[in-house]
Amino acid sequence: MRQRRWLELVKDYDCEILYHPGKTNVVAAALNRKVSHSTALITRQAPLHRDFERAEIAVSIGAVTSQLAQLTVQSTLRQKIIVAQSNDPYLVDKRCLAEVGQAVEFSISSDGGLLFERRLCVPTDNAVKTELLTEAHNSPFSMHPGSTKMYQDLKRVYWWRNIKREVAEFVSKCLVCQQVKAPRQKPAGLLQPLSLLEWKWENVSMDFITGLPRTLRGFTMIWVVVDKLTKSAHFIIGKSTYTANKWTQLYMSEIVRLHGVPVSIVSDRDARFIFKF
């Protein structure tokens, strides 16, 4: 079946299909390629080579050329958060209380960061928060998790006030998540066709129209009962405080009195229908 679908796709194109065996399809591995930003060190200087060996740094000596990779040390995200903590008045007050032992939940880490229940406190710096949320959501290691999964991952390491709400807002504004949404529901079953109708008011459907403005007599909703054959309808006004017994009385007086008892009723699973109706 798969080959048949592909044949249906390519039959309209003027092309030639060539078979390529899988064992001959050798793809170069990433470890076999040499890149300019590799941390490998190639040199011919013997004293420098011995110094690197004592420091347990791997050295590769080339036959023709020599190359020295350049490493740039940058501050990590954790260091940025710790530096930004000094600009947040709330965290500054908590740090002062933690240093004198008056804040039980807060503590100071070995690198000078303020912790809340062993989680790093994130200040109210929009740039730092945006970088942290972007790293937790858009990086190749996270792969755009949902708001719940992202919140569960962040709260194990970081803490700030309203973290759950801000995570949900950040995920809701992600364009990739809005465009590519994987289905999470189980596959729906087959549709059940309705039987052919023979007489009027034998098969009816009903539903409620709610959220309407309150009238002078206190009515806020309309009960719509439609005959599926003639498409004629009854509109019965009601109140949101009506019980199932009250709706049953209205049905008997407005529908059964005029058209008799129907053979079938189609409705949704509203509590007014399924509770002793």
N, C-alpha and C positions, 0 to 999 in steps of 0.2 A: 504493500500500500504506500510506503514511503517513496519508493522509486516511481510509482505511478503518479503521485502528486508532483514530484520533480519533473517528470516527463510532461505533465499538463502545463507546467510553468514555462519550460524551455522550448516547447514545440513551436512557438511563434517566432523564435529567434533563429537566425542563420549562424549556427555555431557547430563546433566539432568537440566532442567529448573524448578526452584522453584519460586513460586509467593510470594512476600514479600509485604504486604499492606503498603501503604504510611503512615498511622497513627502510625504504629509500628516502622517506620524508624526514630527513635529519635536520632538526632545528638547533641553531647555535644556542648554547646555554649562556645565561648571564655571567656565570663565573669564568667562562672562556674568553670573554671580551675585555679589552683593555680600554679604560676610560681615563680622561684627563684628571678627573677629581678622585681617582682611586687613592687610598691611603697607603698603597705599596710604596716602598722607598728603594730606589735603585741608585747606587753610588759606587764609586771606585776607591774612595778614601778609606784605608784600612783602620786608622785610629777612630774615625767616626763610626765605622762598622762595629768595632769592639765596644764602644760606648753604648751603642744601641743594643748589642747583645746582652750587656750587663743590665740594661733597663728592660730586658725581655720584650724588645720591639722587633718584629719580624722584618728581615732585610732580604731583598732579592737583588742579586748582582747581574746586570745585563752584559751582553758580550760587546755591543757596539755603542749604544747610547746610554746616557745616565739621566735620570729624572728624579726630582725631589718634589713630593706632593706638599702642598701648602694647607695647613689646618688653621681654621679661624675659630677662636673660642668666643662664643656668644652667650649671653645670659639666658637661662632657661625660663620657661613660663612660671615655674615656681618662684624663681628669684624675682621676676617682675612683680608677682603678686605680693611677695614679702616687702619689696621696696614700696609698692603702692599702699600698703597697710598704714604707713606713717602719714598718709594724706587723708585718712578716713577718721573723723573725730570719734565716731562710735567705737571703732576698733582701738583707737589710741587710749580711750578711757578703759576699755576692757583689758588692754595690755598692762596699764598701770595697776589695776586691781589684781591681775594675775601675778604680777611681780611681787606683790605684798601678801599673796595668798588669800585674798578676799573673794575671788571669783573661782568657784570650785569647777565649773564646767570648762573654763578657759585655762590654757597652759602655754608655755613657750617651748618650741622645738629646739633641737640642737643647732639648727642653722638660723635661729632668730625669728622664726615665723610664729605668728599667733595661731593657736589651735583651739577649736571648739569640739570637745569630745573626740580628740585625736584626729580631727579633720581640719585642713587648712582653711582659714577664714579668708574669703574673697572680699576686697573692699568695693565700695560703690563707684568704682572707676569704670566708665562705659567702655573705654578702649580695652582694658584688661578683661572685662566680662565678655566682650565680643570676641576677643581672641580665644578665650577659653571655650566658649560655646562653639565657635567655628571649628576648633581643634577636636572637640568631642563629637561633632556632628558631620563635618565635611571631610575629615581626613580619610585617607585610604584604609586606615585601621578600624575606623568606626562604621563607615559605609551607611550614613544617613539613617540612624535608628529613629524609632518613634519617640514621642515625648515621654512615655512611661519608661521605656528602656533607657533612654538617655538620662532621665532623672535618677533612676536606680544606679547607673554607673557613676554619675557625678557625686551623688550624696555620700558615697563610700569614701571619697577622698577630699571633697571640698564642701564648704558650708557658707551660705550667706542667706540673709533674710529674703523671703519670697522666691526661693530658688525654684520651686516647682512651677509657679506661675510664669516666671521668666523663661524657663525651659520650654514650656508649652507655647508661649508666644513666639519664641525663636523658631521652633519647628514648624509652626503654622505659617510663617513667612518664608519658608524655604521653597524656592521655585521648583527645584528638582523633585522634592517630595510631593508637591502639588501636581506635577505633570506625570510622574511615574508612581502610581499607587498600586501595589500588589494586592490582589484580592485575598481576603482573609476568611471569607465565608465558604461553607461547604457548597458543593455544586447543587443547584436546584433540581428538583425532580421533574418528571414529565408533566406537562399541562394536562389537566383533566377537563375534557370538553363537556359543556353543559348539554343536557338532553333537549330535544326539540319541544317547543311549546305547543300546546293544543288548545288551551282556553285561557281567557283573560282572568287575571287575579288568582291564578293557581300557583304562580311562581313570582315572588316579590323579592325585592332587595331594599335594604334600608341602611341609613347612616345618619349621623348627627352633624349639624353645622354649628360650631361653638365659637366663642369669642366675640359674639355680637354685642353692640351697645345695649345697655339695660333700658328697657321700656319703662313707662310709668307704672305698669302693673308688675314689674320685676322680672319679665321674661328676658332670657339671655341666650337662648339657643332654639334651633329649629330641627325637628325630626322629619326627615324626608323618607317617604315610603313610595317606591316606584314599582309599577307593574311591568314585568320584563317583556310581555307580549305587546301591549298597546302603548307602552311608555308613558302612560298617564300616572300622575303622582299626587300624593297628599302631603301637605306641609303642615305639621303640627307644632305649635309653639310650646315651649316648656321652660323650666327653670333648672339650673345646675344642681339644685338641692333635691330634685325629685329622686325617689327611690325606685327600685325595680318594680315594686308593686304598683306604684303610681303610673309608670310607663305601661305596664300590663293593662291597667284599667283604660288608659287612653287608647291603646291598641284595640281593645275589645269594642270601645264605643265609637271609634273613628274608622276602623278598617273592617273588623269582623262584622259589625252591624250592617255595613253597606255591601260587602263583597264576600262574606263568608270566610271560613278558615282556609288558608292557602295550603297547597301541598308541600311547598318548600320555601324556605326563607334564606337568602344569601346576605350575610353581614360580616363585618370584621369582628375581632375578638374584644370588643368593648365590654367593660365591666357591666354596663347596663343590660347587655344582651345575654351574657353567659352566667349571670348571677340570678338563678331562679326565675328566669323570664318565662 
